[in-house]
Amino acid sequence: MSLFPMFLKLENRNCLVVGAGKTGESKIRSLLIARARVQVVAPVATPAVSAWARAAVVTWSSREFQPEDLAGSFLVIAATSSIEVNDSVYRAARRLNLLCNVVDDPERCDFYYPSVVRRGDLQVAISTAGSSPALAQRLRREFERQLAPVYAGWLDRLREFRKDLFSRRLDPERRRALLHAAASRHALNAGDSAQYLTPEVAHER
């Protein structure tokens, strides 16, 4: 199996999560972080999901799943403890050509949740195509040790540096060289992207 790796923009897109136990809660949280519009269908929910519903952060329908719940959804996650319910969600989603993930059931997943290391806007995602989530988790821990929290602030500075360079009249190849130099490990250790704004560059407006 060959997977297509991508980072997906879910802001303001409708996402359905069927199931609101501990597993469903974690999937809902990840969608909220991505600023998706989250609809939850489940007879019962964890205290966290209930609180999100009361705060109108998510929309919770306290009942069993119905195929009509899929209307208007961009993607679907089935996270119940029932194989039958999960299968019903998956089959209904397939009929509508919706992306669906059935938790802990790789054969019924159009996409997988990777193990992710986050440092601000920096994200490193690791997938084993469902073959070994344990390996993905081990590699995530290794990357977490390698990517210090300083990368979050460093990326913020690189973003501003990039915007500044694009506001100047620079040769594209020269701009590219400056961007790569500013993103180097040497620059990270020095903690200063602005060192690459030489007096000559600084006046190229």
C-alpha positions, 0 to 999 in steps of 0.5 A: 500500500502506498499512502499520500502524505499531506497536511490537511486544512480543516478549519471551518470544515464539518467533521463527524465523530461517532463515539465520545468515549476516551478514544473519541475524545482524543480524536475530537480534541485533535479536530478542535486543534485544527479548528474544524467544526465538529459534530459528535454522535454518541448516546453518552460522552466523557466529561470533557466532550460534555463540557465542550458541548455545553460550551458550544465548542462541538455539537453533540447528538446524544443518540445512536448513529444514523446514516443521515448524520453524514450529510454535509460532512467532509470527513468521518471518524468512527470511534465506538466500541461496537464493531457493528456500529463502526462498520455501519459508519464506514459503509455509509461513508463509502457510499457517499465517497467521504473520507473515513477512519475507523479507529484501530481498524486499518482495513476500514481507514481511508486515512490514518492518524500519524504519531505527531511531534509538535513544536509550534507550527512545526509538525513531524508526522510519522506513519507506518500505514497501520502496520505498527502504531507502537513503532510510530510512537517509539519514533515520535518519542525519539523525535521529541527528544531531538526537537527541543521546544526552542524550535517553536520560537525559532520557526516564528522568527523564520516566518517573520524573516521570510516575510521581510525578505519577500518584501525586498527587491532581491534576486530569487536565487539570492533570497533562496540562499538567505532563507536556507542560511537562516534555517541552518543549524548554525543560525539556530544555535546562534538564535538570530536570523537577522544576522543574514540581513546584511546592510546591503540587503537591508536597503533593498526595498 
